[in-house]
Structures are given as structure tokens and as C-alpha cells.
Amino acid sequence: MEILLSVSEGTLLFLLFVAVFAGIVKGAVGFAMPLVMMSGLSAVLPVPIALAGLILPTLVMNVWQALRGGVGALWRATQKYWRLLSIVLVFIFLSGQLVVALPEALLSAMIGVPITFYAASQLLGWRLRVAPRHHRRAEVGTGIVAGFFGGFSGIWGPPIVAYLTALDTPKAEQVRAQGLLYGMGSVAFLITHLRTGVLTGISLQFSAALLVPAAIGMAVGFWLQDKMDQARFRQATMVLLLVAGLNLIRRSLM
């Protein structure tokens, strides 16, 4: 709470809006919560504090998503995607150390560039396709890339979404797999940044304060999932992420 009390009223409202909007996006399309939160929070806060802020909301919302289909469905997803999950977790632990070792400008660039690339590629209609004979290599590569960027940015969803989409994974299975991979990744992310010192008593309180607005947003997102054109909503989200990613790149150059 100390962080929220130290900012202006306008900044406070903006931080709460970011948490609500990130929850809406998560509930409606199943991913992109860390993308939205990191992009929004880091626009007004230092990167390490923004990173800490997204940790608890991301963890709780991912667990919520993972358990929506029931424990049995979650276990079946674990059996199928255990290799990808293992690689993601290992690289989250390894790359998480970069947060305290790299300058903030470089961290902003390392987060902003993949956000910008992902959003631009989706808006341009690019879709990855993987031939059956390359599935194993694609799985390993996806795990490395997702875990590496996830460890220091909290963002490991885009490579996983691209991989599952490339395999033409059925919607229900894709949602379960995302819930599993994001949920377990969030646990690894939390442990990693308790060790790095990014998540302290003060930043933990800040992260916890964003739980309620994020949960409200996610509930709204679940409702919207059945009420609106997801393709159009996702496109609007990508536009916002593109702007946010470019802003992070701009900050890294200042």
C-alpha cells in the first residue's frame, strides 16, 4: 500500500485501471494479462516495481483459469505438455536473475521489443505453422524463449499462444494448456523474485492491492467472452500493446 499512497491521485486511478483492464483482457481472450500490466504499470513506475506489481494478480488469475475446467482436465493437460512446462520453469528461474543485474533502460528494451514484435505480427495477420516432424524442436524452442523472456518480464504467454495455435490445438484444450503453463509459470516467477529481492514486503503489498481490481476485471472478461466478437476485441488489445511496447522502447532510448 505504501507505493499506492506515494503516488498522485491520477496515477493511482491509472494503476487501478490497468489492473482492471488486464483482468478483462485475461478473462475475455485467456492470456496477455502480464503483457497489459507490465506495459501499463511500467509507463508510470520503475520496471522492477511494475514487475513486482503484476506477480500476485497474474498468479491468482492463472490459477483461476487453470481450475475452471476441473482437476481432471488439468491433469490431462499436464501429461501432454509436461516437457514444455519443465523447460519454461527452468528458464524462468535462470533468467529471473537478470532483473537485478541489468540496467533499467536495457530491461525496458528487452521487454518492449518482444511486446512490439508480437503485437505487430498479430495485427499483420502472421500465423506460425509447424509441420508434425518439427513438433519436438518447436516445443523445446518455445519453452526456452517463453521461459527466458518470462523470467525477467513476467511475459511468457505470446510464444506459448503462437505454438499452440501453430499446432491447431482445439480451443478447449488450448485454454486448459494455457492455464496450466501460465499457472505453474506464475508460481516459478513468484519464487524466483522472492529470491532476487524484486518482491519485498512493500512491493508485495502493492501487488496484493492490485488483486481485487484484477479479479473484478477478469470476472467481466469471462462475461464478455460470450457476448462480443473476440477477434475484434483481440485486435484492439493488440493495438494497445503495440503502443505500449513502442513506449517501452522509447523509454529505453532516453
Phi and psi in degrees as GROMACS dihedral restraints (atoms count N, CA, C in turn):
[ dihedral_restraints ]
;  ai    aj    ak    al  type     phi  dphi    fc
    3     4     5     6     1   -58.0    20    10
    4     5     6     7     1   -38.6    20    10
    6     7     8     9     1   -66.4    20    10
    7     8     9    10     1   -43.7    20    10
    9    10    11    12     1   -65.2    20    10
   10    11    12    13     1   -35.8    20    10
   12    13    14    15     1   -74.0    20    10
   13    14    15    16     1   -18.7    20    10
   15    16    17    18     1   -89.2    20    10
   16    17    18    19     1    -8.4    20    10
   18    19    20    21     1   -99.5    20    10
   19    20    21    22     1   165.8    20    10
   21    22    23    24     1   -70.1    20    10
   22    23    24    25     1   164.3    20    10
   24    25    26    27     1   -61.2    20    10
   25    26    27    28     1   -40.4    20    10
   27    28    29    30     1   -63.6    20    10
   28    29    30    31     1   -41.7    20    10
   30    31    32    33     1   -66.3    20    10
   31    32    33    34     1   -39.9    20    10
   33    34    35    36     1   -59.4    20    10
   34    35    36    37     1   -46.7    20    10
   36    37    38    39     1   -62.5    20    10
   37    38    39    40     1   -38.0    20    10
   39    40    41    42     1   -65.3    20    10
   40    41    42    43     1   -42.6    20    10
   42    43    44    45     1   -62.3    20    10
   43    44    45    46     1   -42.6    20    10
   45    46    47    48     1   -66.6    20    10
   46    47    48    49     1   -39.1    20    10
   48    49    50    51     1   -61.3    20    10
   49    50    51    52     1   -43.0    20    10
   51    52    53    54     1   -59.2    20    10
   52    53    54    55     1   -43.6    20    10
   54    55    56    57     1   -64.1    20    10
   55    56    57    58     1   -43.8    20    10
   57    58    59    60     1   -64.2    20    10
   58    59    60    61     1   -46.9    20    10
   60    61    62    63     1   -63.6    20    10
   61    62    63    64     1   -40.2    20    10
   63    64    65    66     1   -61.9    20    10
   64    65    66    67     1   -38.6    20    10
   66    67    68    69     1   -66.1    20    10
   67    68    69    70     1   -40.1    20    10
   69    70    71    72     1   -61.3    20    10
   70    71    72    73     1   -46.4    20    10
   72    73    74    75     1   -61.1    20    10
   73    74    75    76     1   -45.5    20    10
   75    76    77    78     1   -59.2    20    10
   76    77    78    79     1   -47.0    20    10
   78    79    80    81     1   -66.9    20    10
   79    80    81    82     1   -35.2    20    10
   81    82    83    84     1   -79.7    20    10
   82    83    84    85     1   -41.4    20    10
   84    85    86    87     1  -116.1    20    10
   85    86    87    88     1    -6.5    20    10
   87    88    89    90     1    90.0    20    10
   88    89    90    91     1    -4.9    20    10
   90    91    92    93     1  -157.3    20    10
   91    92    93    94     1  -172.4    20    10
   93    94    95    96     1    81.2    20    10
   94    95    96    97     1     6.1    20    10
   96    97    98    99     1   -62.1    20    10
   97    98    99   100     1   -49.0    20    10
   99   100   101   102     1   -62.9    20    10
  100   101   102   103     1   -36.4    20    10
  102   103   104   105     1   -57.2    20    10
  103   104   105   106     1   -50.5    20    10
  105   106   107   108     1   -66.7    20    10
  106   107   108   109     1   -45.4    20    10
  108   109   110   111     1   -66.8    20    10
  109   110   111   112     1   -44.1    20    10
  111   112   113   114     1   -64.8    20    10
  112   113   114   115     1   -42.2    20    10
  114   115   116   117     1   -63.1    20    10
  115   116   117   118     1   -45.4    20    10
  117   118   119   120     1   -73.8    20    10
  118   119   120   121     1   -49.9    20    10
  120   121   122   123     1   -64.0    20    10
  121   122   123   124     1   -39.4    20    10
  123   124   125   126     1   -73.0    20    10
  124   125   126   127     1    -9.5    20    10
  126   127   128   129     1   -71.6    20    10
  127   128   129   130     1   -23.7    20    10
  129   130   131   132     1  -126.9    20    10
  130   131   132   133     1    -5.8    20    10
  132   133   134   135     1  -129.3    20    10
  133   134   135   136     1   156.8    20    10
  135   136   137   138     1   -58.5    20    10
  136   137   138   139     1   149.1    20    10
  138   139   140   141     1   -55.2    20    10
  139   140   141   142     1   -46.7    20    10
  141   142   143   144     1   -60.0    20    10
  142   143   144   145     1   -37.1    20    10
  144   145   146   147     1   -71.2    20    10
  145   146   147   148     1   -40.4    20    10
  147   148   149   150     1   -60.8    20    10
  148   149   150   151     1   -41.1    20    10
  150   151   152   153     1   -62.4    20    10
  151   152   153   154     1   -44.3    20    10
  153   154   155   156     1   -63.3    20    10
  154   155   156   157     1   -38.4    20    10
  156   157   158   159     1   -61.3    20    10
  157   158   159   160     1   -32.9    20    10
  159   160   161   162     1   -84.2    20    10
  160   161   162   163     1   -10.3    20    10
  162   163   164   165     1   -63.9    20    10
  163   164   165   166     1   -55.1    20    10
  165   166   167   168     1   -69.2    20    10
  166   167   168   169     1   -44.8    20    10
  168   169   170   171     1   -58.0    20    10
  169   170   171   172     1   -41.6    20    10
  171   172   173   174     1   -63.8    20    10
  172   173   174   175     1   -44.1    20    10
  174   175   176   177     1   -61.1    20    10
  175   176   177   178     1   -51.6    20    10
  177   178   179   180     1   -66.3    20    10
  178   179   180   181     1   -42.8    20    10
  180   181   182   183     1   -68.1    20    10
  181   182   183   184     1   -33.9    20    10
  183   184   185   186     1   -68.5    20    10
  184   185   186   187     1   -39.2    20    10
  186   187   188   189     1   -64.2    20    10
  187   188   189   190     1   -41.3    20    10
  189   190   191   192     1   -57.6    20    10
  190   191   192   193     1   -48.0    20    10
  192   193   194   195     1   -63.8    20    10
  193   194   195   196     1   -42.4    20    10
  195   196   197   198     1   -63.2    20    10
  196   197   198   199     1   -34.4    20    10
  198   199   200   201     1   -91.8    20    10
  199   200   201   202     1    -3.2    20    10
  201   202   203   204     1   -62.0    20    10
  202   203   204   205     1   -33.2    20    10
  204   205   206   207     1   -88.5    20    10
  205   206   207   208     1     0.0    20    10
  207   208   209   210     1    96.1    20    10
  208   209   210   211     1   160.1    20    10
  210   211   212   213     1   -66.5    20    10
  211   212   213   214     1   -37.6    20    10
  213   214   215   216     1   -61.9    20    10
  214   215   216   217     1   -45.7    20    10
  216   217   218   219     1   -65.3    20    10
  217   218   219   220     1   -36.0    20    10
  219   220   221   222     1   -65.7    20    10
  220   221   222   223     1   -39.2    20    10
  222   223   224   225     1   -66.2    20    10
  223   224   225   226     1   -39.9    20    10
  225   226   227   228     1   -63.8    20    10
  226   227   228   229     1   -38.6    20    10
  228   229   230   231     1   -65.2    20    10
  229   230   231   232     1   -37.6    20    10
  231   232   233   234     1   -62.3    20    10
  232   233   234   235     1   -43.4    20    10
  234   235   236   237     1   -63.0    20    10
  235   236   237   238     1   -35.2    20    10
  237   238   239   240     1   -81.5    20    10
  238   239   240   241     1   -35.1    20    10
  240   241   242   243     1  -114.0    20    10
  241   242   243   244     1    23.5    20    10
  243   244   245   246     1   -62.3    20    10
  244   245   246   247     1   -34.4    20    10
  246   247   248   249     1   -68.1    20    10
  247   248   249   250     1   -47.8    20    10
  249   250   251   252     1   -60.7    20    10
  250   251   252   253     1   -43.0    20    10
  252   253   254   255     1   -60.8    20    10
  253   254   255   256     1   -44.9    20    10
  255   256   257   258     1   -60.9    20    10
  256   257   258   259     1   -44.2    20    10
  258   259   260   261     1   -65.6    20    10
  259   260   261   262     1   -43.0    20    10
  261   262   263   264     1   -58.6    20    10
  262   263   264   265     1   -45.7    20    10
  264   265   266   267     1   -63.7    20    10
  265   266   267   268     1   -42.9    20    10
  267   268   269   270     1   -60.8    20    10
  268   269   270   271     1   -45.3    20    10
  270   271   272   273     1   -76.1    20    10
  271   272   273   274     1   -24.6    20    10
  273   274   275   276     1   -64.2    20    10
  274   275   276   277     1   -45.2    20    10
  276   277   278   279     1   -61.2    20    10
  277   278   279   280     1   -42.8    20    10
  279   280   281   282     1   -70.8    20    10
  280   281   282   283     1   -48.8    20    10
  282   283   284   285     1   -79.5    20    10
  283   284   285   286     1   -14.9    20    10
  285   286   287   288     1   -59.3    20    10
  286   287   288   289     1   -25.5    20    10
  288   289   290   291     1   -68.0    20    10
  289   290   291   292     1   -17.3    20    10
  291   292   293   294     1   -68.2    20    10
  292   293   294   295     1   -23.6    20    10
  294   295   296   297     1   -58.8    20    10
  295   296   297   298     1   -40.9    20    10
  297   298   299   300     1   -92.7    20    10
  298   299   300   301     1    -3.4    20    10
  300   301   302   303     1  -106.0    20    10
  301   302   303   304     1   -18.0    20    10
  303   304   305   306     1  -109.5    20    10
  304   305   306   307     1   149.6    20    10
  306   307   308   309     1   -62.4    20    10
  307   308   309   310     1   150.8    20    10
  309   310   311   312     1   -61.5    20    10
  310   311   312   313     1   -35.5    20    10
  312   313   314   315     1   -62.6    20    10
  313   314   315   316     1   -41.0    20    10
  315   316   317   318     1   -68.7    20    10
  316   317   318   319     1   -39.6    20    10
  318   319   320   321     1   -61.4    20    10
  319   320   321   322     1   -41.7    20    10
  321   322   323   324     1   -59.5    20    10
  322   323   324   325     1   -42.7    20    10
  324   325   326   327     1   -66.8    20    10
  325   326   327   328     1   -43.0    20    10
  327   328   329   330     1   -65.9    20    10
  328   329   330   331     1   -26.6    20    10
  330   331   332   333     1   -87.9    20    10
  331   332   333   334     1   -42.3    20    10
  333   334   335   336     1   -67.1    20    10
  334   335   336   337     1   -38.3    20    10
  336   337   338   339     1   -63.0    20    10
  337   338   339   340     1   -51.3    20    10
  339   340   341   342     1   -65.1    20    10
  340   341   342   343     1   -34.5    20    10
  342   343   344   345     1   -61.1    20    10
  343   344   345   346     1   -46.9    20    10
  345   346   347   348     1   -63.6    20    10
  346   347   348   349     1   -44.8    20    10
  348   349   350   351     1   -61.8    20    10
  349   350   351   352     1   -45.8    20    10
  351   352   353   354     1   -63.9    20    10
  352   353   354   355     1   -48.8    20    10
  354   355   356   357     1   -61.8    20    10
  355   356   357   358     1   -43.6    20    10
  357   358   359   360     1   -64.0    20    10
  358   359   360   361     1   -42.0    20    10
  360   361   362   363     1   -64.0    20    10
  361   362   363   364     1   -37.2    20    10
  363   364   365   366     1   -70.8    20    10
  364   365   366   367     1   -39.7    20    10
  366   367   368   369     1   -66.9    20    10
  367   368   369   370     1   -29.7    20    10
  369   370   371   372     1   -82.9    20    10
  370   371   372   373     1    -4.1    20    10
  372   373   374   375     1    84.2    20    10
  373   374   375   376     1    16.1    20    10
  375   376   377   378     1   -74.1    20    10
  376   377   378   379     1   131.3    20    10
  378   379   380   381     1  -132.1    20    10
  379   380   381   382     1   128.5    20    10
  381   382   383   384     1   -78.3    20    10
  382   383   384   385     1   140.8    20    10
  384   385   386   387     1  -127.8    20    10
  385   386   387   388     1   135.0    20    10
  387   388   389   390     1  -120.3    20    10
  388   389   390   391     1   124.0    20    10
  390   391   392   393     1   -69.7    20    10
  391   392   393   394     1   147.9    20    10
  393   394   395   396     1   -51.9    20    10
  394   395   396   397     1   -37.1    20    10
  396   397   398   399     1   -69.8    20    10
  397   398   399   400     1   -14.3    20    10
  399   400   401   402     1  -105.4    20    10
  400   401   402   403     1     8.6    20    10
  402   403   404   405     1   -58.9    20    10
  403   404   405   406     1   -45.1    20    10
  405   406   407   408     1   -63.9    20    10
  406   407   408   409     1   -45.6    20    10
  408   409   410   411     1   -65.8    20    10
  409   410   411   412     1   -38.1    20    10
  411   412   413   414     1   -65.1    20    10
  412   413   414   415     1   -37.4    20    10
  414   415   416   417     1   -64.4    20    10
  415   416   417   418     1   -45.7    20    10
  417   418   419   420     1   -64.3    20    10
  418   419   420   421     1   -47.1    20    10
  420   421   422   423     1   -61.3    20    10
  421   422   423   424     1   -41.6    20    10
  423   424   425   426     1   -62.1    20    10
  424   425   426   427     1   -44.5    20    10
  426   427   428   429     1   -60.8    20    10
  427   428   429   430     1   -41.9    20    10
  429   430   431   432     1   -66.0    20    10
  430   431   432   433     1   -49.4    20    10
  432   433   434   435     1   -64.2    20    10
  433   434   435   436     1   -46.6    20    10
  435   436   437   438     1   -62.9    20    10
  436   437   438   439     1   -46.4    20    10
  438   439   440   441     1   -66.8    20    10
  439   440   441   442     1   -39.9    20    10
  441   442   443   444     1   -62.1    20    10
  442   443   444   445     1   -51.1    20    10
  444   445   446   447     1   -72.4    20    10
  445   446   447   448     1   -31.2    20    10
  447   448   449   450     1   -65.9    20    10
  448   449   450   451     1   -35.4    20    10
  450   451   452   453     1   -62.2    20    10
  451   452   453   454     1   -37.8    20    10
  453   454   455   456     1  -107.0    20    10
  454   455   456   457     1    -5.1    20    10
  456   457   458   459     1  -123.0    20    10
  457   458   459   460     1   -16.9    20    10
  459   460   461   462     1    78.3    20    10
  460   461   462   463     1     6.8    20    10
  462   463   464   465     1  -115.5    20    10
  463   464   465   466     1   100.6    20    10
  465   466   467   468     1  -125.7    20    10
  466   467   468   469     1     7.5    20    10
  468   469   470   471     1   -72.1    20    10
  469   470   471   472     1   -47.0    20    10
  471   472   473   474     1   -54.3    20    10
  472   473   474   475     1   -47.2    20    10
  474   475   476   477     1   -61.9    20    10
  475   476   477   478     1   -36.2    20    10
  477   478   479   480     1   -68.7    20    10
  478   479   480   481     1   -43.5    20    10
  480   481   482   483     1   -61.1    20    10
  481   482   483   484     1   -44.3    20    10
  483   484   485   486     1   -61.4    20    10
  484   485   486   487     1   -41.1    20    10
  486   487   488   489     1   -65.8    20    10
  487   488   489   490     1   -48.8    20    10
  489   490   491   492     1   -64.4    20    10
  490   491   492   493     1   -38.1    20    10
  492   493   494   495     1   -66.5    20    10
  493   494   495   496     1   -39.0    20    10
  495   496   497   498     1   -62.7    20    10
  496   497   498   499     1   -27.9    20    10
  498   499   500   501     1   -87.5    20    10
  499   500   501   502     1     3.2    20    10
  501   502   503   504     1    55.0    20    10
  502   503   504   505     1    42.9    20    10
  504   505   506   507     1   -66.1    20    10
  505   506   507   508     1   131.2    20    10
  507   508   509   510     1   -56.4    20    10
  508   509   510   511     1   148.6    20    10
  510   511   512   513     1   -54.6    20    10
  511   512   513   514     1   -48.8    20    10
  513   514   515   516     1   -61.7    20    10
  514   515   516   517     1   -43.1    20    10
  516   517   518   519     1   -67.1    20    10
  517   518   519   520     1   -37.6    20    10
  519   520   521   522     1   -64.2    20    10
  520   521   522   523     1   -41.3    20    10
  522   523   524   525     1   -63.1    20    10
  523   524   525   526     1   -43.0    20    10
  525   526   527   528     1   -64.1    20    10
  526   527   528   529     1   -44.5    20    10
  528   529   530   531     1   -63.3    20    10
  529   530   531   532     1   -42.1    20    10
  531   532   533   534     1   -62.3    20    10
  532   533   534   535     1   -43.6    20    10
  534   535   536   537     1   -59.0    20    10
  535   536   537   538     1   -43.8    20    10
  537   538   539   540     1   -63.0    20    10
  538   539   540   541     1   -53.6    20    10
  540   541   542   543     1   -66.2    20    10
  541   542   543   544     1   -38.9    20    10
  543   544   545   546     1   -74.0    20    10
  544   545   546   547     1   -39.5    20    10
  546   547   548   549     1   -63.8    20    10
  547   548   549   550     1   -50.4    20    10
  549   550   551   552     1   -67.6    20    10
  550   551   552   553     1   -36.3    20    10
  552   553   554   555     1   -62.1    20    10
  553   554   555   556     1   -37.0    20    10
  555   556   557   558     1   -66.0    20    10
  556   557   558   559     1   -36.5    20    10
  558   559   560   561     1   -64.5    20    10
  559   560   561   562     1   -46.0    20    10
  561   562   563   564     1   -62.2    20    10
  562   563   564   565     1   -38.0    20    10
  564   565   566   567     1   -64.8    20    10
  565   566   567   568     1   -43.2    20    10
  567   568   569   570     1   -61.4    20    10
  568   569   570   571     1   -49.0    20    10
  570   571   572   573     1   -62.1    20    10
  571   572   573   574     1   -43.2    20    10
  573   574   575   576     1   -57.2    20    10
  574   575   576   577     1   -45.2    20    10
  576   577   578   579     1   -89.7    20    10
  577   578   579   580     1    -6.4    20    10
  579   580   581   582     1   -71.5    20    10
  580   581   582   583     1   -34.1    20    10
  582   583   584   585     1   -77.6    20    10
  583   584   585   586     1   -36.3    20    10
  585   586   587   588     1   -77.2    20    10
  586   587   588   589     1   -18.4    20    10
  588   589   590   591     1    93.0    20    10
  589   590   591   592     1    -0.7    20    10
  591   592   593   594     1   -64.8    20    10
  592   593   594   595     1   -38.8    20    10
  594   595   596   597     1   -97.8    20    10
  595   596   597   598     1   103.4    20    10
  597   598   599   600     1  -113.5    20    10
  598   599   600   601     1  -176.6    20    10
  600   601   602   603     1   -58.0    20    10
  601   602   603   604     1   -44.3    20    10
  603   604   605   606     1   -68.8    20    10
  604   605   606   607     1   -47.9    20    10
  606   607   608   609     1   -70.4    20    10
  607   608   609   610     1   -27.9    20    10
  609   610   611   612     1   -65.8    20    10
  610   611   612   613     1   -40.3    20    10
  612   613   614   615     1   -63.6    20    10
  613   614   615   616     1   -41.3    20    10
  615   616   617   618     1   -60.6    20    10
  616   617   618   619     1   -46.1    20    10
  618   619   620   621     1   -62.2    20    10
  619   620   621   622     1   -42.3    20    10
  621   622   623   624     1   -64.9    20    10
  622   623   624   625     1   -33.6    20    10
  624   625   626   627     1   -66.6    20    10
  625   626   627   628     1   -22.4    20    10
  627   628   629   630     1   -88.2    20    10
  628   629   630   631     1    -3.5    20    10
  630   631   632   633     1   -63.7    20    10
  631   632   633   634     1   -48.6    20    10
  633   634   635   636     1   -63.4    20    10
  634   635   636   637     1   -50.7    20    10
  636   637   638   639     1   -61.5    20    10
  637   638   639   640     1   -34.8    20    10
  639   640   641   642     1   -66.1    20    10
  640   641   642   643     1   -40.6    20    10
  642   643   644   645     1   -66.7    20    10
  643   644   645   646     1   -39.8    20    10
  645   646   647   648     1   -60.6    20    10
  646   647   648   649     1   -45.3    20    10
  648   649   650   651     1   -61.4    20    10
  649   650   651   652     1   -41.4    20    10
  651   652   653   654     1   -66.8    20    10
  652   653   654   655     1   -38.3    20    10
  654   655   656   657     1   -61.1    20    10
  655   656   657   658     1   -42.1    20    10
  657   658   659   660     1   -63.5    20    10
  658   659   660   661     1   -40.6    20    10
  660   661   662   663     1   -61.5    20    10
  661   662   663   664     1   -41.2    20    10
  663   664   665   666     1   -61.5    20    10
  664   665   666   667     1   -39.2    20    10
  666   667   668   669     1   -66.6    20    10
  667   668   669   670     1   -41.0    20    10
  669   670   671   672     1   -67.1    20    10
  670   671   672   673     1   -27.2    20    10
  672   673   674   675     1   -53.2    20    10
  673   674   675   676     1   -35.2    20    10
  675   676   677   678     1   -97.7    20    10
  676   677   678   679     1    -0.3    20    10
  678   679   680   681     1  -113.4    20    10
  679   680   681   682     1   -13.3    20    10
  681   682   683   684     1  -139.0    20    10
  682   683   684   685     1   166.5    20    10
  684   685   686   687     1   -71.5    20    10
  685   686   687   688     1   106.6    20    10
  687   688   689   690     1   -64.1    20    10
  688   689   690   691     1   -34.9    20    10
  690   691   692   693     1   -61.3    20    10
  691   692   693   694     1   -43.6    20    10
  693   694   695   696     1   -69.3    20    10
  694   695   696   697     1   -40.6    20    10
  696   697   698   699     1   -63.8    20    10
  697   698   699   700     1   -42.1    20    10
  699   700   701   702     1   -65.3    20    10
  700   701   702   703     1   -36.8    20    10
  702   703   704   705     1   -63.7    20    10
  703   704   705   706     1   -42.3    20    10
  705   706   707   708     1   -63.5    20    10
  706   707   708   709     1   -38.8    20    10
  708   709   710   711     1   -62.7    20    10
  709   710   711   712     1   -41.7    20    10
  711   712   713   714     1   -64.7    20    10
  712   713   714   715     1   -35.1    20    10
  714   715   716   717     1   -62.7    20    10
  715   716   717   718     1   -45.2    20    10
  717   718   719   720     1   -64.0    20    10
  718   719   720   721     1   -40.1    20    10
  720   721   722   723     1   -66.0    20    10
  721   722   723   724     1   -36.6    20    10
  723   724   725   726     1   -61.4    20    10
  724   725   726   727     1   -45.7    20    10
  726   727   728   729     1   -62.8    20    10
  727   728   729   730     1   -42.8    20    10
  729   730   731   732     1   -65.5    20    10
  730   731   732   733     1   -41.6    20    10
  732   733   734   735     1   -63.2    20    10
  733   734   735   736     1   -41.9    20    10
  735   736   737   738     1   -64.3    20    10
  736   737   738   739     1   -34.6    20    10
  738   739   740   741     1   -66.2    20    10
  739   740   741   742     1   -38.8    20    10
  741   742   743   744     1   -63.9    20    10
  742   743   744   745     1   -41.0    20    10
  744   745   746   747     1   -63.5    20    10
  745   746   747   748     1   -42.0    20    10
  747   748   749   750     1   -59.1    20    10
  748   749   750   751     1   -43.5    20    10
  750   751   752   753     1   -64.0    20    10
  751   752   753   754     1   -34.5    20    10
  753   754   755   756     1   -68.6    20    10
  754   755   756   757     1   -21.1    20    10
  756   757   758   759     1   -94.4    20    10
  757   758   759   760     1    -7.7    20    10
